[in-house]
């Protein structure tokens, strides 16, 4: 039977403590980290709402424009451009 040294036990405990610490930090900052990772993307899904068992209405932002996208059971859908997003208005304001 192999002997387990105190050093090996300390390394494993230290590694587990580091993993737990990283998990706690990520959970506390998940929203901020997610926003930072989303920067620079040209297309973002802002919100999705179920209209029924097979229909979805999605609000998508692409290149500063907000677009409503309706998708149905068989993928057939429609879209409507709403105009510029609130964020692009705020960025343009002096």
N, C-alpha and C positions, 0 to 999 in steps of 0.2 A: 504494500500500500504506500502511495506517495505521501511524503510529508509536505505540509503547507506551512510556509514560513510566515512570520509576522509581517515581513516586508510585502509579501504578496497580498495578504489580507488588507494592509493599509492602502496599497495601490488600488485594489478593487473598491474599497469603501470610498476612497478619494474620487475615483472615477464616477461612481454612482452619485456622490454628493454634487459633483460638477454637472452631471446630466440633470439632476433635479433642479439645481439652480438655474440652468439654462431654460428648462421648461417653465419655471415660475416667471422668469423675465419675459419670455415669449408670450405667455398668457396675459400678463399685465399690459404688454405693449402691442398686442396683436392688431388692433385697429390702426395704430400709427404705422406699424411696419407694413401692413397691407396697403395703405395709401401710398407709402413711399415706393413700394414695389410696382404699383400701378402707374407711376409717373412715366411720362414719355410714350405711353401707348396712344395710338391714334384712335382706337375704337374701344369704348368701355360700355358694358351693360350697367345702366344705372339702377334699374328696377325691373322685376318681372312679376306680373300679376296673373293668376289663374282666373279665367273667365268662366270656365266650366271644366268638365272632366277631360276635354281634348283641346281646348283653346287657351292660348296664352297671349297676353299683351305685354310687350317688352318696350322699355324706354332705353334707347341706345344713344350714346353720344359719339359722334364721329367728326373729327376735324372742327370742333367747336359748334357743330350743329346737333340739335336734339331731334331724334327720329322715333316715331311710334311704329312698332312692327307687330302685326297681328299674324300669328301662326295657328294653323288648324291641325286636325288629325292627320291629314295626308301630306303635310308640309306646305300646302298651298297657303299663301298669305297675301297680305297687303301692307303697305307702309305709307306714312305721311310725315313729311318734314315739318317740324314745328318751328324752327328758327334757331337762333343762336342760344347757347346755354347761359345760365346765370354766371358761371365761372368766367366765361370769356368777356361778359359785360363788366365784371369786377376787375379783370385784368386791364381792360381798356380805360377804366376810370382814372382820372389824375389823382 
